[in-house]
C-alpha cells in the first residue's frame, strides 16, 4: 500500500519574504524631556544612539493614562471604543469602561501572528479587570489569549521592582517565596526577552518576531538599583526650576521643539501648582532631590537594558531588519502631589505628605523597604516644555517621546519629524511596513472602526502631511479635541459641573505649549471643535463622564458580591491574588480565624497579608503569638503572650471605624490577648500583596521579622485560615453607592 502524506491541520499562516522583526518598547510615566535626545541630563546613550540611527517624532501623542494607551497601541482604535477608557480595574457596567479589550477587536499580536510572526511580550499588561486576574478565572483578556505566544511579567498596574508581588509566565503564576539578593525586575524582563528571541530564532531562523516590551519603570514606586542611584547623587540639588530651564535650552539646541517655542510658566492651576524650588526649606530640597535621583536611576537602567537587547539582536544578525520603536504611555505623573511620598500606596488613600517621616527614610528610599514617588514639580520638569501632567488633556499629559529605527528600511538617521501622529497610528504603520494585511473593517456597526492611520510615508519624507488630522481626548473629565493644528481643551475641576466655559482654544502651529487661549478671538472655531468632541464622544463610548469621583471603581457587577463571602484557605494554597484578597478586607470590618496545632519549638507565620507598603502578619516566635500591623510603614506590634500546646484557635478581629481608622483585637481560644487601636485603614490598593497562610512570601510585612527568618514558614501543623468579611466602615464609599441604588429603586 502506498500512502501519500498531504499534511494535517489547517494551513499555516504565510510569511512575507524578508518581513522585518518588530520591537515596541513602552516606558511607563516617562515625560517628554526625560531622555537625553529629548533634552535630559539623564544618561541614555543607547536610546540616543537609536535616535541618531533613526527618527525622532516631536509631535507624537498618546492618551493621558496607562491602560488606555496600551489598548490604543495594540488595537489601533480609540481606547474608549474598545472598552478601556480608564485604568483597568473594576467594571462599572458602561461599554467604554469594561476595563478589558473588546473581544471582537483584533490586537496587533493577533494580526501579526496571523501573518506568520512569532509573538512575545514581557512586562506590564494592565488590560484585564481586577476580577479577571486570579488564576482559574476567565483568562480571555490575558496576553496569551490576546495573541502572544509567550508572556512574562505582571498583569496589574505596577509592582515592587525589587520584590514583585506577582509574576506570570504565559498563563501560570511564577511560584517564588523569596527573591534572590539584588533582584530587579527591569533586568529580569530584559533577560527573558533576550531568551525568548534566542529560543525563537533557534527554532525557526526565518520566522519574523514581534516583541512588545512594556516596562514597569519609571512608574512609581521609584525603585532602583543602588549603583544606579549613586550615579545621580547631587545631580538634582539645584531643583526642578533649574533642571527645567536647562532642558528647555537643550531642546531648542537639539531641534526637539520648534524655534521660537516658549517655555510654559510654572504650573499654577488649582490642584496642579508647583512651588518655586527656592521657597523650599533645606530638608525639603534634600528629600525632593533624592526622589528625582531615584527616577533618573530608573530611566538610566531602562537605557542600559535597552542596550543589552540591541546587542543581542546584533549578535543574532537581526538588528538591521528589525523595526524598533520606543515611546511612553503618557506624560510624567503628578501622583506624588506637592511633597512626594516614601509610601506611594498611602497617597491613594489621600494621605497628606509627611516630610518628617519621609526624610527619616532618606537612605532607604529607592530600596525594597520603601515605596516612593516624587513631587509633581519633577513631573513638571519631565514634561518640559509643556503644561500639566499625566491624566490631563493638555500636552503635558499626552505628548511624549517617540523614536523609530529600521536600518534596512528607514534612511535619514538622526532626523526629526514634526507631523502630528497618535498612538493609534502605530498598528497600521507596522502592518504597512511589514507587508501584513489588516483585517477588513467590520460590517457590524457595534465593532469600533480603526482610528489610526499609517504614518509610513513620513518616514521617508519630512514634508508629508500628517495622516492623522483629528483626534479625541478624554480622561477623568478632562476633554480635548485636535483638528489640523488647532486644539480645544479643558482642565476640569473635580466636582464642578461640565460647561462650555471650561473650553480653551490653542493654535498649536504657533503656540505648541498652549500659552495663548484664543477662545475669545475664535468662538466659531471653538464651537466647531467642541461639537466635534461631543460627536466623537458619542461615537467612541466616552459617556458617562466621571471626574475621578471613584464611581468607576465602586460600581461592580452584582455577581462580584460573592467575593465578599467568608473564605477558608488551606495549607499549600499559593498566595491569594491581590484584588481577590482585598474583597475580603477593604474598607470594612473582618475577622480572621486561624486553626493550628502548636508544640514547644514550633515557629513561623500563620497568616500574612501585604508587604512593605502595608499589611499585617500573625506569627509564632519563641513560644509566643505575635501580631504586626504595617500601616503604610508605621508599625504597630502586639505581643500576645505564651501559647498552650495543642490544637488552637487564634482569632484577630479588625473593626473598621470612621475617618479611615480601625482597631484589632487578638484572641487565643476565646481569651483576649491584646488590642491595637488608632490603626490606619489600608485601602484602596493596599495591602498590595495577597493573603499567604503558613508563610510570608516575597516582600514581607515586617522587615525585621524577614531579616531574622526570611519568609518564615510555620514549622507546626496548620489546619486552615478563615476570613469572614463584616460590615463596611461607617463612611465607606460603598455605602453611598448602596444608598443611591436604594433611592433609584424607590423612584423608578
Secondary structure, DSSP 8 states (H G I E B T S, - for coil): --------SS------TT--EEEEEEESS--TT-SGGGT-SS--HHHHHHHHHSEEEEEEE--SSHHHHHHHHHHSS-TGGGT-SS-SS---S-GGG-SS--TTS--HHHHHHHTT-EEEEEEE---S-GGG-STTS--TTSTGGGT-SEEEEESSS---SSS-S--EETTEE---SS--TT--HHHHHHHHHHHHHHHHHHH-TTS-EEEEEE---SSSS----HHHHHTTTTTTTT-HHHHHHHHHHHHHHHTSS-TT--------STTT----GGGS-HHHHHHHHHHHHHHHHHHHHHHHHHHHHHHHHHHTT-GGGEEEEEEESSS---TTTTT-BSBHHHHHTT----HHHHHHTTTTTTSTT-B-B--HHHHHHHTTTSSS-TTSSSHHHHEEEEEEE-TTT---TTEEE-S-EETTHHHHHHHHHHT-------SSTTS--------HHHHH-TTS--S--EEEEEETTEEEEEETTEEEE----TTS---GGG-EEEETTT-TT--S--TTT-HHHHHHHHHHHHHHHHHTT--S---S-SHHHH---GGGGGGGS-EEEETT-----HHHHHHHHTTEEEEEEEEEEE-TT--EEEEEEEETTEEEEEEEETTEEEEEEEETTEEEEEEEEE--SEEEEEEEEEEEETTTEEEEEEEETTEEEEEEEEEE---SS-S-S-EEESS--SS-S-HHHHHHHTT-B--SEEEEEEEEEEEE-TT-HHHHHHHHHHHHHHT-
